[in-house]
Amino acid sequence: MKNFFTFMFVLLLSFNCSAQNQTINVADHGIKPGKDVTLEVYQLIKSLEGKKNITLFFPKGQYEFYPENAYEEYRAVTNHDNSMKKIALPIYNFDNFTLDGNGSTFMFHGLISPIVVEGSRNTTLKNFSIDWDKSFVNELKVIKNNTEENSFVVEVANNKFGFEIKNNQLLFNHYSWQDIIGQNIAFDSETRSPIWQTRSYYLKPQPKKASKVIKLDKNTIKFVNYTKKTPPIGTVIATYGKSPGSNRLAPGIHLSNSKDNFLNDVTVLQSGGMGLIAERCENVSLDKFIVTSRDGRTIAARADATHFLGCKGTIKLENCLFEHMLDDGINVHGAYVKVVKYLGNKTFLCETSHVQQIGFLFGEKGDEVMITSRETILPVFKTEIEDVEILNERRTLITVTEMPEALPEGKLSLENLTWYPDLYMNKNIIRENRARSALITTKGKVLVENNYFSSQMHGILIEGDNNKWYESGGVQDITIRNNTFNTIGYGNGLSYPLLASPLFTPSQRIGDKKFHRNINFSNNIIKSFNGHVAQAFSVKGLQITNNTIEMVKDYPTGSKLPSISLDYCEDVTIEKNKYKNFDFPIRIDKKENCTSVKVKRNKGVK
């Protein structure tokens, strides 16, 4: 499978390179470093419409982009906050277009989306960094504390625009807006990761106590009774505003409705959303794509490093580094749409339910879809879209070619089976971030090998969610091998390197089949303070073999949870796993509803 991935992408990349035959140096059009070039760059790109095989070349330097003269349009960006977007580099409807920064920094100011690739084919983005002069994240470093009165003093970083306090509420000034504290998380300044038991330091007025926020001077603030525990000196508390609605407005790069996208040697040092969001794209290749914070900052991105929704073909990540973001390293999934009502005549009234997915294009004529139970998250009937009529951002009429003889009772949804990608991840590093290393829910072939993962929550989460985010994709063929998982779950010690389980609510029920299938977790090295390996629910065909689990003491050791936990699983093999140097009991638990489970030749299980 690896050779297949490599062959396909080398073939595509060879075509991509050979097709370029016209290089345009932006300096020849008056575009030079050190000044606002927003209008000039837009006009140059606009002048190239209809042309093919173009390389837009920037001599090395720092180019400034401001929102005042940027192209603007309303955009629904999945998993972000929809709004009128100012766009610095709109790469729309191009064939064989390359943006070559030659090592340049593209510096952005205010609410502006750096790069949007829309409706294009064979696009290459390479050799540049994306940054903002003022971070979207408000970083507060604890410089004094008093545990007796539960108070602490913070120094405000990146204080270009200042802050103010009104009615005991802290407001951070930005380029053209204000942030409340909103979502926030505490980081350890030494490890540059979320601090151990970070929820204890969540900024929020404590109930039944006199909570105060006091401005001491233009650089420092005192909090009284704003956290459950007093944060240690040196803690960096990152606050990033209200969500949904105001803190995912400016992703670094947005790929949409485009085919054959290549990102090489691109670094995102800051973004007001995800580093990269791709939707309805076919084939995306990332090589040395980096999301990290620059010197003087703790946080890089307000959300995921990378996110892929409703894509197909192959998503390939190699030699990437994702760190210091405020959500997951990578998330790959499809989407459910709720069936509001069956109208007859093979037509469903459907709704996109999560506010940060409204406007997402679920499907088009010819797409294969599955009618799915929202109560069990299991398939009901496979069919094909005959017609789509978009009523508004949330609701759509979808007509299919065939229907079952009878629809089951209960709530239903539709799942698009055509737009699921294969995924290949090799030699990537994901670490020091809030949330998970990787979320993978795609029905395509998945190979995750030779990576390094270290995250606050689960390492790899294989989920499926038909009730909250409506992220679809019960996996069918996923191999996770030869990776290193280091101190996974350092947020509170409850997470696992591998969690494979659909998200269930009390209103849902287990169906007669399993949601996930064919997961192979083998030959991985797990450096663990709690001995956790995997937790699985509703999985058929699970192999956990030849993994080495070594005890480390970077965080408090021990656990009351099993190392491997099985619930409603079938055809499971747990074999030849080695636990080293653990001084507390390691156990493997399975519920009575599990069938065909083999557990043998595991060393160090007590």
Disulfide bonds with the S-S distance in Angstrom:
none
